[in-house]
């Protein structure tokens, strides 16, 4: 996160931030803190999650998403 902040300050544009299943490692309070911080950064965020319920329980619930199944990428309904 410090690097993303520094890159945004130096370049004038927020970087793309990739979060690989990070939500499962955080308690609910810290999930919201992390996502709130990223929202303030204005970065484009790509999040992976093994458990879709973790996304449903956050401010990410209404954003576009895709899923993979047997090597196919599908648009979530």
Wavefront OBJ file of the C-alpha trace (Angstrom):
o trace
v 0.000 0.000 0.000
v 2.886 2.332 0.699
v 4.224 1.679 -2.812
v 0.823 2.382 -4.377
v 0.610 5.666 -2.466
v 4.127 6.631 -3.495
v 3.508 5.730 -7.149
v 0.305 7.760 -7.199
v 2.098 10.771 -5.707
v 5.077 10.544 -8.076
v 3.217 9.702 -11.284
v 0.017 11.640 -10.715
v -2.039 8.527 -11.516
v -3.059 5.741 -9.213
v -1.611 2.332 -10.117
v -3.543 -0.871 -10.708
v -3.626 -2.818 -7.437
v -3.875 -6.625 -7.525
v -5.167 -8.302 -4.357
v -4.945 -12.094 -4.403
v -7.340 -13.546 -1.813
v -6.279 -10.938 0.734
v -9.807 -10.549 2.156
v -9.781 -14.048 3.654
v -6.706 -13.148 5.705
v -8.320 -10.122 7.361
v -11.013 -9.731 9.987
v -14.148 -7.780 8.904
v -12.962 -4.507 10.447
v -9.613 -4.596 8.651
v -11.252 -5.661 5.357
v -13.299 -2.475 5.437
v -10.279 -0.393 6.409
v -8.255 -1.811 3.507
v -11.030 -1.310 0.947
v -11.748 2.182 2.249
v -8.082 3.102 1.910
v -7.971 1.747 -1.641
v -11.129 3.668 -2.498
v -9.479 6.879 -1.318
v -6.397 6.068 -3.396
v -8.578 5.952 -6.505
v -6.764 2.917 -7.864
v -8.154 0.346 -10.244
v -8.432 -2.788 -8.111
v -8.495 -6.431 -9.182
v -9.485 -8.784 -6.361
v -9.478 -12.566 -6.300
v -11.385 -14.505 -3.672
v -11.807 -18.207 -3.067
v -14.991 -17.444 -1.126
v -17.406 -15.091 -2.973
v -19.197 -14.386 0.323
v -16.207 -12.277 1.364
v -16.850 -9.964 -1.576
v -20.612 -9.943 -0.981
v -20.004 -8.742 2.587
v -17.992 -5.697 1.489
v -18.400 -2.529 -0.527
v -17.284 -4.552 -3.569
v -20.602 -6.434 -3.747
v -22.135 -4.206 -6.446
v -19.097 -4.044 -8.718
v -18.706 -6.077 -11.927
v -17.198 -9.503 -11.448
v -16.209 -12.593 -13.348
v -15.645 -16.157 -12.276
v -13.653 -19.046 -13.657
v -14.775 -22.631 -13.974
v -12.799 -25.388 -15.668
v -10.644 -22.894 -17.504
v -13.538 -20.715 -18.724
v -14.045 -17.112 -17.691
v -17.692 -16.280 -17.061
v -19.457 -13.037 -16.333
v -21.177 -13.268 -12.972
v -24.923 -12.649 -12.966
l 1 2 3 4 5 6 7 8 9 10 11 12 13 14 15 16 17 18 19 20 21 22 23 24 25 26 27 28 29 30 31 32 33 34 35 36 37 38 39 40 41 42 43 44 45 46 47 48 49 50 51 52 53 54 55 56 57 58 59 60 61 62 63 64 65 66 67 68 69 70 71 72 73 74 75 76 77
